[in-house]
Amino acid sequence: MTHSAPLHVPSHADLRAVVRIVGVASALGAPAPGPEAAPAALERNGLLQHLQGLGVAASWQETLVPLTVPPAGAPMRERLDAVGELARRVADHLTALAPEVFPLVIGGDHAIGIGTWRGVATRVASRGALGLIWIDAHLDSHTELSTHSGNIHGMPLAALLDEGDPALTGIDGPRIDPANVAVIGARSWDPEERERLQRLGVQIFDMAEVRDRGIAAVFCDALSVVRERTGAFGVSIDLDALDASAFPAVICPESAGIAPEELCDALLALRGCGDFAAMEIVEYLPDLDPGGTCAGWVANIAGAALGPSTYLLRAKEREFGAHNYAPLPVVFRHGRGVWLWDVEGRRYLDMMSAYSAVSFGHANPRLLRALNDQAQRLALTSRAFSNDRLPVLMERLCGLLGYDRVLPVNTGLEAVETALKTARKWGYKVKGIAPDQAEIIACEGNFHGRSITIVGMSSEEQYRDGFGPFPAGFKRIPYGDADALEAAITPDTTAFLVEPIQGEGGILVPPAGYLARCAEICRRHNVLLIADEVQTGLGRTGRLLACDHEGVHPDGLILGKALGGGLLPVSAFLADAPVLDVLQPGDHGSTFGGNPLGAAVALEVLAILDETRPWEHATRLGERLMARFRDARLPCVREVRGRGLLVGIELDPAQLRATTAAELLLARGIATKDTHNTVIRFAPPLIITEAELDAAADVVLDTLAAATTHRGQTPLQP
Ligand SMILES: Cc1ncc(COP(=O)(O)O)c(C=O)c1O
């Protein structure tokens, strides 16, 4: 089917103008040739492709070249006129671009800024005055009279503020009010320059201040300077603002500057600014960047600032994605440890861990190394052949968990499906159940995944609605009731499938002794006890397996989520030989199941588990978290329950809905999600520290208390 219906995604033009890259191949203001080659070099190194890859509607518009290039050693007058003439053309060029265009100007030396910002000021004049952030190691505020070096790339900021030779100051366009100019990262200047900017009232956040307060805080202040009573603002980046050891390919390198990755993180804030009108990146020197590393940073810098916003990405997802999820209003861009950052650079504590899959933290260096090393060697063979990682994983898993055999698959539901197929076949081949009569017992409130068979077992109406008919041979009993299990078992019962703690069901912990009694009942009736530890396994609940709390060794064990280290889907079904040996070649399998890439990551997961024993930490922190939540005695809280770092707060829906609580927490930097509208879950990566967890608990308690206070439940304190 072709997509002929009109698309409703707001175009970039509606939110952030379509980006046009304008090169200015000039070294007129520089002490020596070199920077004029920058636009072509950056184009060759994939600046445009990087932006397009991020989803930015970008194109390379054209590259302007100076019409006259004075010879080396030409008098100042001649050079000023040449720079002025080029600046005028740059300004005119930008002025002529369609209103919806967002210009990304690529120098050249910084003298081109005179043209860029006069042109941009003209472009935005109907909206109001232009503010300007000038990120630079230098102040660029000499005039032809005060200059020591004689280089015009040391003059553009003064010229933009109307100080200097008329060839530079006289370019058409509205004047920029110095009160709306902020310089960031300066660390090398002549006294006359600083005196000039201070006299004019420019706000200077020098490098000492950047080091002291951090680029993010300084950038935030700079934004308020340039947005005060202006209609729009621009950002000019002289790449020598960056630390010279990380970014040496500039005309005037200066040490002790801004780290490129920190600048990128700060620039993310620009994505949410509808009044961000243009950007300029100058002073790149390709000759000093033979490997293209610095060109890569330029692309990252542009991408950080110009990449799509939360709003645009969510609109695209709504427009083009099936609506089988209703994600909370945040778009994450990167994660490290227990932290996540959204596309505008806001930081969140991850209290979800992707439904407990990211137990060892985002971008865990050991897991990344295992992934990268293996990806470069061999990622997939299918199990038509053996690979050199899977057998090792199989041996380790069986040894660690005490089973004879393992069947590796990808997602959790595949492992559940594997368990169900194996249990049925065992029922027929070993237990002797008559053909097609095998029964499997599951629990009310279960969650084992989303296939037709599995939702057929569910008691949740929404999971089933519209997906029938469901396979026969499944029965449900109340969760936590061992007598109900005994009563439900018939001679045709082959297996009882149970979660040791119901995660999606609402972090429901069954009564003490439940699992042990179920195990005893199953043993007595020759029924397989199959534990779904996809969510509870591998340290989450304070033991290696949640079954360990009751000393239960189930006949079948389902693992998933954390086994893939939060990097890949790796799941498994484990059982002893009499059970799993019912499967013959060809009975079951999957193209990706047991792939060497997943196996290498899972092997590293097992090594981390062995070395760090995170369940001990999870027990202590989980108890601490639950005690904090219980002791607060908030009126909106009905119950606090959980085990280890799988904790739920059940709210009184008459006072606060869990969906609302999740949104309020998100706004305060805590990423988590409700289950069943009534329970908010807290399942951070197991590597979370006590201090991080305490800080999160403070925010959670404060948010819940405030939410109910605002609803008038508790009188506001004077
Ligand atoms: C207990 C349990 N089993 C199975 C699954 C399904 O796993 P997947 O989403 O990887 O298919 C889940 C997912 O949340 C789960 O919590």
PDBQT file of the ligand as one rigid body, heavy atoms in Angstrom, charges set to zero:
ROOT
HETATM    1  C1  LIG A 801       7.397 -11.979  34.280  1.00  0.00    +0.000 C 
HETATM    2  C2  LIG A 801       7.514 -11.672  32.818  1.00  0.00    +0.000 A 
HETATM    3  N1  LIG A 801       7.531 -12.659  31.921  1.00  0.00    +0.000 NA
HETATM    4  C3  LIG A 801       7.654 -12.430  30.606  1.00  0.00    +0.000 A 
HETATM    5  C4  LIG A 801       7.739 -11.154  30.122  1.00  0.00    +0.000 A 
HETATM    6  C5  LIG A 801       7.853 -10.922  28.649  1.00  0.00    +0.000 C 
HETATM    7  O1  LIG A 801       9.125 -10.511  28.297  1.00  0.00    +0.000 OA
HETATM    8  P1  LIG A 801       9.387  -9.763  26.897  1.00  0.00    +0.000 P 
HETATM    9  O2  LIG A 801       8.734  -8.436  26.995  1.00  0.00    +0.000 OA
HETATM   10  O3  LIG A 801      10.874  -9.716  26.772  1.00  0.00    +0.000 OA
HETATM   11  O4  LIG A 801       8.753 -10.621  25.847  1.00  0.00    +0.000 OA
HETATM   12  C6  LIG A 801       7.741 -10.085  31.017  1.00  0.00    +0.000 A 
HETATM   13  C7  LIG A 801       7.832  -8.698  30.541  1.00  0.00    +0.000 C 
HETATM   14  O5  LIG A 801       7.607  -7.739  31.225  1.00  0.00    +0.000 OA
HETATM   15  C8  LIG A 801       7.617 -10.343  32.394  1.00  0.00    +0.000 A 
HETATM   16  O6  LIG A 801       7.605  -9.352  33.304  1.00  0.00    +0.000 OA
ENDROOT
TORSDOF 0
